[in-house]
Amino acid sequence: MPDHSQAPSEPVVTRSFPDSSVGLVTPETLHFDQPLALSCGRMLEQFDLVIETYGELNKSASNAVLICHALSGDHHAAGYHSEDDRKPGWWDSAIGPGKAIDTNQFYVVSLNNLGGCRGSTGPVSINPETGKPWGPDFPVVTVEDWVESHALLADRLGITQWAAIVGGSLGGMQVLEWTIRFPDRVRHAAVIASAPKLSAQNIAFNEVARQAIMSDPQFLEGRYLESETLPASGLGLARMVGHITYLSDDAMKAKFDRDRKVTDFQFDYGAEFQVESYLRYQGESFTKRFDANTYLLMTRALDYYDPASRHNHNLVEALANAKARFLVISFTTDWRFSPERSEEIVNALHTAGKDVSYLKVDAPQGHDAFLMDIPRYTNALSAWMNRVATESKEYTV
Amino acid sequence: MPDHSQAPSEPVVTRSFPDSSVGLVTPETLHFDQPLALSCGRMLEQFDLVIETYGELNKSASNAVLICHALSGDHHAAGYHSEDDRKPGWWDSAIGPGKAIDTNQFYVVSLNNLGGCRGSTGPVSINPETGKPWGPDFPVVTVEDWVESHALLADRLGITQWAAIVGGSLGGMQVLEWTIRFPDRVRHAAVIASAPKLSAQNIAFNEVARQAIMSDPQFLEGRYLESETLPASGLGLARMVGHITYLSDDAMKAKFDRDRKVTDFQFDYGAEFQVESYLRYQGESFTKRFDANTYLLMTRALDYYDPASRHNHNLVEALANAKARFLVISFTTDWRFSPERSEEIVNALHTAGKDVSYLKVDAPQGHDAFLMDIPRYTNALSAWMNRVATESKEYTV
């Protein structure tokens, strides 16, 4: 007769991540003591960049891939920060062992950009000169400034030339700028769901977001951290506006249509439609993880970026010295950066005689598609990255 | 030798309006003592409607045309309120002697809807029960409520049947509802740049506008008038968001592109791009002429309208009893209510066996096109209204 008097102790369950995941990752903070001259004319005397890396750098340092993040992204692109992390990094669908950006083949570097709010020096960091958060005194940085800081990061990591630089949306602009600014340091460039510059409508949406933030009385001219408050309603509104532009009309219809949370109309202004409730939730939860000054700064970097403006407003001229092989991807229902915007880049690259592959993916998800695991997209990125891997091996011979 | 000792007195210059203008017009306030049962279940015991009329009602009252206004419109559709009025009514391009809606042929009636803020009973009116402005206590009215109130207005004016009812955007929804609710009282119906119901994306933009207004600390839960204040920044933001959706991407590019007010970037968040400056101006000036509670109410009326929902979600069924001859017009670059949305109406009307003409106008102006004098549009509306006039004459025989 079995002895039931003592229950067996519970085994210690260690969470097992899928084989295709990079698993647990730990961000690393790199301090840079060399001053960085910024586009605005100011100098950043010293700064930190927070990075994550996945995979191993090979001996010849020829297999490094840089991931550039978009407006609200950060360094945490893949894997998990703890055993009980509910969500992986923002591009976990693409980065991992055997995935499109295969960490068995590549050394993948992902960073939080300067001005960000996830550890790299930015408005929430302490300004060494005042001992208080930088807040609104943090300089407005540009895509060009970011790429300069990326180059210093590459130097630090011993990477003379990236096998590939990959980015979507605002990240795609950084990729483009890399190929222009440091043509010898990028072998392959993937520009996804991006544009060579914002349209008036794009700027208009950014302006609404900024006005929402700046008109929030809790904004306190950007010094809210010093007063231990937050412009939560303004930042939430900014996110709501942004979110609408990330989704296609079709995607919203599929997700919410006119579905209601209540059976009968309430004849008031509560969240009666599911889409209202969703947007409110998106707005509120964003305010818990993002900084309002960083949001302002990121939207301004978007507004300002226009590489052609430095070359007689001629994008062909701007790209004349680029040496990378390009992959450009757009999504049919993306109305924030429509396929036509990607095609401006493709056409300029063709005219400039560059090596470019272009894929327009038929996808209903709108701009957000670039973050998703859509077979045609994932497969194309995967095939292209495989060629990058092959060429990178040839390169090391 | 002429006597110069006394300068001739200046002649009294009376401004001459163009021959095609209805000229000086005076709004009229009609008081209704009969109670109006509203969709929300509440009763409006008495109310005022402010109207303007242009042209003469013929003896058989067969030449009356009702104009239904959109979100921020009002009764002042044509002509001028004073000699030094800078701008005519909002649809002066279409209404006047010899114009598309020819006041030599038609008796045109334009009103400010219930819940409006230009004289008809609404949130800025005094609630007779409290002696204070209605504010947030004014009931949320619906397109159906408006059409019921229009019918009382028609009764008052002695109009048994409208020769035509014409409206754009939210106005088009009122036209549609008229044909469903009072099929015997509408001979012709023009539904312009409209939709049979809002999409999730449409509702989402309305929700952003409402959140902007309601999160403004000056909103005071809608009782700002009692405190002699205004939620100006929230209402301004709401208008900015709305305005972006009224213009096409192309129209914004043509109007502003990336043009700047400043030569060099300022690296701050001032209005550097023309489009930023324009939107700020649009937002600010709107707050001087519009009421925030009315804005909430108008957006909710838009959200709620869905005539098919009363008929098993079948628009064909909803329109089954309509007797009017329809004209439906859409504009190619309108992304607020795209041509596809107009085509939903057209297809349902066809299926229901109704008489419908459909015109998709190739126009770069976006949703705002419906307010503009675009030759193909104006000519088509003019030709259709001429047929309405001819049939109206036959009708009176």
Interface residues (C-beta under 8 A of the other chain):
Chain A: S39 C40 G41 P139 V140 K197 L198 S199 A200 Q201 I203 A204 F205 E207 V208 R210 Q211 A212 M214 S215 D216 P217 S233 G234 G236 L237 M240 V241 I244 L247 D249 M252 K253 K255 F256 D257 R258 F265 F267 D268 Y269 A271 F273 V275 E276 L279 R280 G283 L296 R300 D303 Y304 D306 W335
Chain B: S39 C40 G41 P139 V140 K197 L198 S199 A200 Q201 I203 A204 F205 E207 V208 R210 Q211 A212 M214 S215 D216 P217 S233 G234 G236 L237 M240 V241 I244 L247 D249 M252 K253 K255 F256 D257 R258 F265 F267 D268 Y269 A271 F273 V275 E276 L279 R280 G283 L296 R300 D303 Y304 D306 W335
